[in-house]
């Protein structure tokens, strides 16, 4: 074989190997359980203003005290793939259940502001750990896409045990995308409404935005194509399929779309696109001056008065 051709093949092999390694790094760093644990132990992805509100506001401190002082239990079920799903449950003796879904790298323990509010309202809570988080038996997270089926399973778990249950889906950030994606599936009739707080339109768009923000000038499209090739092999997951917009087009579950006006992590414009696409009964709440995922802390009166009225409309009908 010609020496020049041999050298070209070697260079090509090295280039292909580097590209594959880049795709592997992306998936392992951001979607694997090991990668998520490392991110949880790191400084996080939120800015200092958001962190201060999240950890030091009066509502946040009350939520921490609630978690320390209020009994809850760990519950488990299995999905259709025979994988174990893990959630925290607060039992208040109510027929109204909130299935609350956390954000990326989060967990139910850090969503205690929501747990306290709903518990004080007299409701039960089931707070699942997303795939690759907590004790849920999955090696990879799919940012809501496969998790949508787990939410269907949790809704069935509740309705099988209490046929009179009225179920509200509520999620923030990735959790918002998860519940929106779930509404595009066939849910038990016990599911009465959905609250989607700062969710993304689709995962490809979100990753494109985040890569360009974090690494200006980086070839976002190339990186995503490399990551997607690996995701298809390792997880059986196509990033392009993970679309909340396409799911809400099929939804018949009344949905409240919430977004902070200052959100630049999951861009504010995504809320309007989701709202416009939804085929269900719908309402939109924009929270002024709120960054990502803390609208309930920036303006708790506006947030909770709107949420309460929305739930009452669909769960307390005579």
C-alpha positions, 0 to 999 in steps of 0.5 A: 500500500502506498505510504501516503495512503497508509499515513492518511488512514492513520490520521483518519483513525486518530481523528475518528477516535478523537471524535468518538472520545468527545461524544463519549465524554459528553454522554458520560459527563452529563447523562451517566449516573457517575457523571451526575454524581460528580456534578452534584458534588461540584459548584453547580451550574447556577449563578451566585444570585440564584444560589443565594435565593435558593438557599437563603430566602425565608421560604427556602429556610422554611423548606429545609426545616420542613424536611428535617421535621416532617416524616416521609418514607421511601417508596419503590416500584418497577417500570415496564423494563423491570427497573426499580424506581425510587421516590419519597412520599409524604402521606397527608391522608388526602385524595389529591396527590402531587407527583413532583419532578426535580431538575437535572442533578437535583433530588426530592430533598432539595425541593422541600419548598414545594413539599412544604407548600403542598403538605401545608395545603393538605395534599399527598406528595410522591416525589420521584428520583429521575433516572440516574439520580438517587436509588433509581435503577438506571445508569443514564438519564434522558432528560425527561424522554424515557422518564416520561414513561416512569411518570405514567408508572407512578400515576398508575401506582397511585391510582391502583392504590387509591381509585379516588385519587386526583393527581397533579403533575408538577415539575421544574426545569428538567422535571418540567420537561418530564411532566410535559412529555408525560402528558403526550402519553396515555395517562390514567384518568386520575391525572387532572392537570399539569404544572410545567415550570421553566421547561425546555422545548426540546433537548437539542435546542437546549443543549445548543443554547447551553454549549454556545453560552458556556463555550462561545465559538464551540461547534455546537452542532458537531458536538451534539451530533457526536454525543447523539451517535454515542447516546444511540449506542449506549442508551438507545436514546436519540437526543432529537426525539426528546421534544416537549413541544411535540408531546404537548401537541398531543396532550389533553391534560390541562397545563399551567406553563410557568417561566421566570422572565429573567431565565437565560438558562432555559431561555424565556422564549421557550415558554411561549413556544410550548404554550402555543404548541399545546393542544390542551386547556392551558394557562401561562404565568410569567414571573417578573425578575425571576431567574431560572427555577426559582420563581416560587421564591422570587414571588411566592404570592403570585406563584402559589396563588396562581398554582392553587387556583389552577389546581382547585379548578381541576381537582375540586370541581363539584 
